[in-house]
Amino acid sequence: MQELGQQYPITHLLKIAGLARSTYYYQLGVLRAGDKDAELKAMIKAEFERHKGRYGYRRITAALRQLGKHVNHKAVQRLMGEMELKALSGERNADSSQAE
């Protein structure tokens, strides 16, 4: 759309595409804004990998706070869900107290 906008008026292109001007400029702004949580996502992923996938959102939040990054646990939970990071559950030890 932007390439054609250099040759033709945007209003004509939007009319042909059936889009409102407000929709076009809103989407243009969204594309230019980028990801506001990119830095936090990188930190979460680094901590998750450093602990070999064994930390859930609560422990990741605590680890980030120890690093000096003040972050809400709900934000960490939401971002981990978006990135599909889920903690591994530990293996249960066999009950060795009972004699066979």
Backbone bond lengths (Angstrom), bond angles and torsions (degrees), N, CA, C in turn:
res aa  C-N    CA-C-N  psi(-1)  N-CA   C-N-CA  omega(-1)  CA-C   N-CA-C  phi
1 M - - - 1.454 - - 1.529 109.59 -
2 Q 1.333 116.67 -39.62 1.458 119.33 -177.85 1.530 111.47 -69.59
3 E 1.341 116.17 -34.78 1.467 119.07 178.19 1.525 110.79 -65.12
4 L 1.339 115.32 -42.32 1.463 119.35 178.89 1.520 111.21 -71.29
5 G 1.341 116.44 -25.41 1.455 120.80 179.77 1.520 112.82 -65.48
6 Q 1.316 116.48 -20.47 1.460 119.64 177.16 1.523 110.94 -77.38
7 Q 1.326 116.46 -25.56 1.464 120.43 -178.73 1.531 112.52 -97.20
8 Y 1.346 116.05 -34.01 1.465 121.26 -175.10 1.528 109.53 -125.72
9 P 1.328 117.99 155.84 1.463 120.20 176.05 1.538 111.41 -64.96
10 I 1.314 115.55 138.77 1.460 121.45 -178.82 1.530 111.06 -58.90
11 T 1.328 116.81 -38.28 1.472 119.61 -177.90 1.529 111.37 -60.41
12 H 1.327 117.36 -38.94 1.469 120.47 178.74 1.530 110.85 -68.45
13 L 1.319 116.62 -41.26 1.465 120.62 179.51 1.524 111.49 -64.23
14 L 1.333 115.67 -41.25 1.460 119.85 179.54 1.530 111.41 -67.06
15 K 1.327 116.38 -35.56 1.456 120.36 178.86 1.529 109.90 -66.30
16 I 1.325 116.68 -41.25 1.467 121.10 178.61 1.530 110.02 -65.64
17 A 1.343 116.38 -41.07 1.468 120.97 -178.87 1.526 111.84 -76.43
18 G 1.319 117.40 -17.54 1.461 120.59 -179.61 1.519 112.85 78.64
19 L 1.329 117.36 28.79 1.466 122.60 179.48 1.519 111.07 -109.21
20 A 1.321 115.28 146.98 1.458 120.29 174.87 1.530 108.82 -79.21
21 R 1.334 116.62 150.69 1.465 120.82 178.23 1.514 110.96 -58.76
22 S 1.337 116.61 -40.39 1.454 120.57 -178.04 1.533 111.15 -62.83
23 T 1.323 116.97 -38.85 1.462 121.03 178.35 1.520 110.62 -63.90
24 Y 1.310 116.34 -44.31 1.467 121.38 179.94 1.530 110.87 -60.36
25 Y 1.314 117.32 -49.60 1.457 120.01 -176.85 1.527 112.32 -72.23
26 Y 1.339 117.30 -29.60 1.457 120.07 174.83 1.530 109.85 -64.91
27 Q 1.327 116.61 -48.52 1.464 120.47 -179.80 1.525 111.62 -64.97
28 L 1.292 117.45 -35.03 1.459 121.51 176.90 1.525 110.14 -62.81
29 G 1.322 117.15 -41.58 1.458 121.59 177.83 1.519 112.38 -66.91
30 V 1.327 117.07 -38.99 1.460 121.50 178.62 1.526 109.88 -63.31
31 L 1.316 117.02 -42.92 1.461 120.80 -180.00 1.527 111.89 -64.77
32 R 1.298 116.67 -37.81 1.477 120.36 -178.72 1.529 112.18 -76.32
33 A 1.328 117.57 -27.19 1.465 120.95 -176.51 1.527 111.84 -67.79
34 G 1.313 118.64 -37.92 1.452 121.38 -179.30 1.521 111.67 79.82
35 D 1.327 115.69 -163.21 1.466 122.16 -176.43 1.519 109.15 -98.74
36 K 1.334 116.62 114.89 1.462 120.06 -177.51 1.523 112.14 -74.48
37 D 1.335 117.14 -19.22 1.462 121.19 -178.36 1.527 112.77 -101.00
38 A 1.312 118.33 15.39 1.467 121.14 -174.88 1.529 111.57 -60.53
39 E 1.327 117.57 -43.64 1.463 120.84 -178.99 1.526 110.89 -64.43
40 L 1.329 116.16 -44.62 1.460 120.67 -179.99 1.528 110.99 -65.96
41 K 1.334 117.66 -39.15 1.458 121.00 177.44 1.523 110.66 -61.37
42 A 1.318 117.00 -41.47 1.466 120.52 179.34 1.522 110.72 -64.22
43 M 1.328 117.19 -40.40 1.463 120.53 179.22 1.527 110.87 -66.76
44 I 1.329 117.13 -41.51 1.461 121.21 179.23 1.523 109.86 -62.76
45 K 1.320 116.74 -46.56 1.464 120.79 -179.29 1.525 111.22 -62.89
46 A 1.330 116.92 -39.94 1.468 120.55 179.43 1.530 111.03 -63.75
47 E 1.337 116.93 -44.35 1.466 120.31 178.71 1.529 111.14 -66.70
48 F 1.320 116.38 -40.50 1.460 120.73 179.15 1.530 110.44 -60.58
49 E 1.330 116.53 -45.15 1.463 120.66 179.92 1.519 111.85 -71.54
50 R 1.326 117.38 -34.27 1.464 120.76 179.82 1.524 110.77 -63.72
51 H 1.320 116.65 -31.91 1.459 121.16 179.62 1.528 111.71 -100.39
52 K 1.335 115.85 19.36 1.465 124.05 172.89 1.532 113.33 56.29
53 G 1.325 116.56 34.68 1.459 121.00 175.24 1.516 114.76 75.04
54 R 1.313 117.45 15.75 1.456 120.47 -177.46 1.528 113.18 -96.23
55 Y 1.321 117.46 -7.92 1.460 120.86 -178.51 1.517 110.12 -97.35
56 G 1.326 115.65 132.32 1.455 121.84 173.20 1.520 109.82 -90.10
57 Y 1.321 116.27 -171.25 1.461 119.24 -174.31 1.523 112.46 -65.03
58 R 1.335 117.97 -32.28 1.468 119.89 -178.77 1.524 111.03 -66.55
59 R 1.324 115.94 -46.68 1.461 119.33 -178.09 1.527 111.38 -73.75
60 I 1.325 117.34 -31.96 1.474 120.57 174.81 1.524 109.23 -63.91
61 T 1.336 116.85 -43.19 1.469 120.98 177.90 1.515 110.36 -59.32
62 A 1.341 116.90 -45.42 1.468 120.74 179.75 1.527 110.77 -63.71
63 A 1.323 117.45 -40.37 1.466 120.81 179.73 1.525 111.13 -64.91
64 L 1.340 116.95 -40.60 1.462 120.45 178.92 1.532 110.92 -66.38
65 R 1.315 116.25 -37.14 1.465 119.44 178.31 1.515 110.88 -67.36
66 Q 1.339 117.52 -34.80 1.466 120.11 176.45 1.522 111.24 -66.55
67 L 1.326 115.92 -28.35 1.465 120.33 176.92 1.526 111.96 -80.20
68 G 1.328 117.09 -3.86 1.458 121.20 177.75 1.517 114.26 95.16
69 K 1.315 117.94 8.70 1.468 121.63 179.05 1.521 108.19 -97.79
70 H 1.329 117.00 109.13 1.467 120.92 179.42 1.523 107.83 -79.60
71 V 1.334 115.24 114.71 1.462 120.07 -175.63 1.523 108.96 -141.54
72 N 1.317 115.53 145.46 1.458 122.01 179.40 1.526 110.06 -80.25
73 H 1.331 116.84 140.09 1.469 120.37 -178.19 1.524 111.86 -63.97
74 K 1.329 116.78 -29.31 1.464 119.49 179.30 1.528 111.06 -68.46
75 A 1.323 116.25 -35.71 1.461 120.30 177.71 1.524 110.21 -66.46
76 V 1.336 116.49 -42.72 1.463 120.63 178.82 1.529 109.60 -63.29
77 Q 1.329 116.93 -43.03 1.464 121.32 179.91 1.528 110.45 -62.20
78 R 1.317 116.96 -44.31 1.469 121.34 -179.25 1.523 111.35 -64.25
79 L 1.347 116.23 -45.65 1.460 119.92 -178.22 1.525 111.89 -68.46
80 M 1.327 116.80 -37.71 1.469 118.78 177.04 1.523 110.59 -64.44
81 G 1.323 116.71 -35.18 1.461 120.30 176.11 1.519 111.72 -66.20
82 E 1.325 116.53 -41.83 1.465 121.03 178.57 1.520 111.16 -64.41
83 M 1.340 116.34 -37.43 1.464 120.38 -178.65 1.530 112.22 -87.18
84 E 1.334 115.87 0.65 1.459 122.90 179.85 1.527 112.05 57.27
85 L 1.333 115.99 43.61 1.458 122.22 175.24 1.514 108.23 -99.46
86 K 1.299 116.28 115.79 1.457 120.79 -179.01 1.518 107.93 -129.60
87 A 1.328 115.95 133.16 1.456 120.62 -177.35 1.521 111.05 -67.20
88 L 1.316 114.66 144.09 1.458 120.67 175.17 1.516 108.52 -77.62
89 S 1.312 116.50 142.55 1.458 118.85 175.77 1.520 108.01 -87.91
90 G 1.315 116.05 142.27 1.453 120.88 -177.01 1.511 112.47 -72.17
91 E 1.317 115.65 156.41 1.456 120.16 177.63 1.516 108.74 -78.92
92 R 1.307 115.44 140.06 1.453 121.01 179.20 1.526 108.77 -84.14
93 N 1.320 115.99 136.39 1.465 119.97 176.80 1.514 108.77 -78.46
94 A 1.325 115.51 147.62 1.454 120.11 176.52 1.517 108.79 -68.95
95 D 1.306 116.59 145.12 1.459 120.91 -179.57 1.518 109.01 -73.12
96 S 1.308 117.08 105.38 1.458 121.74 -175.95 1.534 112.62 -91.17
97 S 1.321 116.69 0.48 1.465 119.15 -177.41 1.532 112.23 -81.28
98 Q 1.327 116.27 -20.61 1.463 118.44 -178.78 1.531 109.07 -90.53
99 A 1.309 116.44 132.52 1.468 121.09 177.93 1.511 109.10 -80.95
100 E 1.310 114.72 144.81 1.459 118.91 -179.71 1.486 111.39 -96.92
